[in-house]
């Protein structure tokens, strides 16, 4: 059971107070990003002591999650029962809108499982942040040779999954504020099928945090945009094309619902 979110859904209470830093910085982006940097610095200290484990990662993600709420972010999360009691490793396949989902997923995913990401290799070279993300034992890709990247993800991913470690994969070339199915590849489905594990679709709409023009992770906030995340039921891949289409339909269906609610 997830210690932070034990129920099937979570919705930020309407009476959540603003953080004093957000008031001090007059509702700009500075409070959230300052707090994020501070949490990463604390995490980096734990990495140095070789103490940045699954529990510590969840705590970092939860601290960032709560700060988002205290900067007027309003989460609407559903389908958590689908992942609370996973009995085996899975491939989580999600669309990618902003850095927000990557920063908070650690407190939403099952705490009884180890989880890794598939990420750009360049992220592990970032100062302070690089060693923190590296502590999650990610599969890194260069994105200069798609064939080599595919083989690396399939080879290392299968080994991780068969050893009980789940994997989060964002099958898009880059973050996008809209969902474009043609830019959503089938790598996650291929990995799940090869490893013989279920795949879990995740739909997110996190344009509360806008991608920055110069520093993509530190963009402005659109406080009028609710934050939506939905976790689908795990399913096994028998036909890759059908499974890929099912994930796309899952994300499109939720996006349509969320846009109607706006």
C-alpha positions in Angstrom: 0.0 0.0 0.0 1.2 3.5 -0.8 1.8 5.4 2.5 1.0 8.8 0.9 -2.0 7.9 -1.2 -3.8 4.8 0.2 -7.0 5.3 -1.8 -8.0 4.8 -5.4 -8.1 8.6 -6.1 -6.7 11.8 -4.7 -7.9 15.4 -5.2 -6.2 18.4 -3.7 -8.4 19.9 -1.0 -9.8 23.3 -2.1 -8.6 24.8 1.2 -5.0 23.9 0.7 -3.0 27.0 1.9 -0.4 28.8 -0.1 3.2 28.4 1.0 4.8 31.5 2.5 7.5 31.4 -0.1 4.9 31.6 -2.9 3.5 34.7 -1.2 6.9 36.1 -0.7 7.8 35.7 -4.4 4.4 37.2 -5.4 3.0 34.1 -7.1 5.9 33.7 -9.6 7.6 30.4 -10.5 10.5 31.1 -8.0 9.0 29.5 -4.9 8.3 26.1 -6.6 11.7 26.0 -8.4 13.6 27.1 -5.3 12.0 24.4 -3.2 12.7 21.8 -6.0 16.4 22.7 -6.0 16.5 22.5 -2.2 14.9 19.0 -2.2 17.4 17.9 -4.8 20.3 19.2 -2.7 19.0 17.2 0.2 18.7 14.1 -2.0 22.2 14.6 -3.3 23.5 14.5 0.3 21.8 11.1 0.8 23.3 9.9 -2.5 26.8 10.8 -1.2 26.1 8.6 1.9 24.7 5.8 -0.3 21.3 6.3 1.5 19.1 7.4 -1.3 16.9 4.4 -1.5 13.3 3.9 -2.7 11.8 5.3 0.5 14.0 8.4 0.3 13.1 8.9 -3.4 9.4 8.7 -2.4 9.9 11.4 0.3 11.6 13.7 -2.2 8.8 13.3 -4.7 6.2 13.9 -2.0 7.8 17.1 -0.8 7.8 18.4 -4.3 4.2 17.2 -4.7 3.1 19.1 -1.6 4.9 22.3 -2.7 3.1 22.2 -6.0 -0.2 22.1 -4.1 1.0 25.1 -2.0 1.7 27.0 -5.2 -2.0 26.6 -6.2 -1.5 23.3 -8.1 -4.6 21.2 -7.9 -4.1 17.5 -8.5 -6.8 15.1 -9.7 -5.4 11.5 -9.6 -7.4 8.4 -10.4 -6.8 4.7 -10.8 -4.3 4.2 -7.9 -5.9 0.9 -6.9 -4.7 -0.5 -10.3 -1.1 -0.3 -9.1 -1.2 -0.5 -5.3 -0.7 -4.2 -5.0 1.3 -5.2 -8.1 2.6 -8.7 -7.6 5.3 -8.4 -10.3 7.3 -5.9 -12.1 5.6 -3.9 -14.9 6.4 -1.3 -17.6 4.7 2.0 -16.9 4.0 3.8 -20.2 3.1 7.5 -20.0 2.8 10.5 -22.2 5.1 13.3 -21.3 3.9 16.9 -20.9 6.4 18.6 -18.5 9.0 17.7 -15.9 6.3 17.7 -13.2 5.2 14.1 -13.7 8.8 12.8 -13.5 9.3 14.7 -10.3 6.2 13.5 -8.5 5.8 9.9 -9.7 8.1 8.6 -7.0 5.5 9.2 -4.3 2.6 7.8 -6.4 4.0 4.4 -7.6 4.0 1.3 -5.3 6.5 1.6 -2.5 7.1 -2.2 -2.3 8.8 -2.1 -5.8 12.0 -0.7 -7.1 11.5 1.5 -10.1 13.8 2.8 -12.8 13.4 5.3 -15.7 14.5 5.3 -19.3 16.1 8.8 -19.6 18.4 10.8 -21.8 22.0 10.1 -20.9 22.7 13.8 -20.7 20.5 14.1 -17.6 23.0 12.1 -15.6 25.6 14.7 -16.2 23.6 17.6 -14.7 25.3 19.0 -11.6 23.7 17.9 -8.3 20.6 16.4 -10.1 22.6 13.9 -12.2 23.8 11.7 -9.3 20.2 11.8 -7.8 18.6 10.5 -10.9 21.5 8.1 -11.4 20.7 6.6 -8.0 17.5 5.2 -9.4 19.7 3.0 -11.8 18.1 4.4 -15.0 18.5 3.1 -18.5 20.2 5.9 -20.3 19.9 6.5 -24.1 21.8 9.0 -26.3 19.1 9.7 -28.8 21.6 9.9 -31.6 21.4 6.3 -32.8 17.8 5.0 -32.4 18.8 1.5 -33.3 21.4 1.4 -30.5 19.0 3.0 -28.1 16.3 0.4 -28.9 18.7 -2.5 -28.3 20.0 -1.0 -25.1 16.5 -0.5 -23.6 15.4 -4.0 -24.6 18.5 -5.7 -23.3 18.9 -3.8 -20.0 15.2 -3.4 -19.5 14.4 -7.1 -19.8 17.1 -7.9 -17.2 15.7 -5.3 -14.8 12.2 -6.4 -15.2 13.0 -10.1 -14.7 14.9 -9.1 -11.5 11.8 -7.5 -10.1 12.4 -3.8 -11.0 9.7 -1.9 -12.8 10.4 0.6 -15.5 8.8 4.0 -16.3 9.0 4.9 -20.0 7.9 8.1 -21.8 7.8 7.0 -25.5 7.9 10.5 -27.0 10.9 12.3 -28.5 10.3 15.3 -26.3 7.7 16.8 -23.9 4.7 18.2 -25.6 1.7 20.3 -24.2 -0.7 18.3 -26.3 -0.9 14.5 -27.0 0.1 13.6 -30.6 -0.3 9.8 -31.1 2.1 9.8 -34.1 4.9 10.9 -31.8 4.2 8.2 -29.3 6.3 5.1 -30.1 5.8 1.5 -29.1 9.0 0.9 -27.2 7.2 0.3 -23.9 5.0 -2.3 -25.4 7.9 -4.1 -27.1 9.8 -4.1 -23.8 6.9 -5.5 -21.8 6.2 -8.2 -24.4 9.9 -9.3 -24.6 10.2 -9.4 -20.8 6.8 -11.2 -20.4 5.5 -8.6 -17.9 2.3 -6.4 -17.9 2.2 -2.9 -19.1 0.4 -0.1 -17.2 -0.8 2.9 -19.2 -0.5 6.3 -17.5 -2.2 9.5 -18.8 -1.0 12.8 -17.6 -1.9 16.4 -18.2 0.6 18.6 -16.3 0.6 21.8 -18.2 0.4 23.6 -14.9 4.2 23.7 -15.3 5.0 25.2 -18.7 8.3 24.1 -20.4 10.8 26.9 -20.1 12.2 28.6 -23.2 15.8 28.4 -22.1 15.7 26.0 -19.1 12.9 23.6 -19.9 12.6 22.2 -16.3 12.2 25.7 -14.8 9.4 27.2 -16.8 6.5 29.4 -15.6 3.4 28.2 -13.9 -0.1 28.3 -15.4 -2.2 28.2 -12.2 -5.5 28.0 -14.1 -4.6 24.5 -15.3 -5.6 21.5 -13.1 -3.1 18.7 -12.9 -4.5 15.3 -14.0 -3.0 11.9 -13.7 -4.7 8.5 -14.4 -3.3 5.0 -13.9 -4.8 2.2 -16.0 -5.2 -1.5 -15.3 -2.1 -3.7 -16.0 -2.5 -5.9 -19.0 -0.3 -8.4 -20.8 0.9 -7.8 -24.3 -0.1 -10.5 -26.8 -0.4 -8.4 -29.9 2.0 -5.4 -29.9 0.0 -3.3 -32.3 -3.2 -3.8 -30.4 -1.5 -3.1 -27.1 0.1 0.1 -28.4 -3.3 1.3 -29.8 -5.0 0.5 -26.4 -2.5 2.7 -24.6 -3.0 5.6 -27.1 -6.8 5.3 -26.8 -6.5 5.3 -23.0 -4.5 8.6 -23.0 -6.8 10.2 -25.7 -9.9 9.2 -23.8 -8.7 10.9 -20.6 -7.4 14.0 -22.4 -10.9 14.4 -24.0 -12.5 14.1 -20.5 -10.1 16.6 -19.0 -10.5 19.2 -21.7 -14.2 19.0 -21.3 -13.8 19.6 -17.6 -11.6 22.7 -18.1 
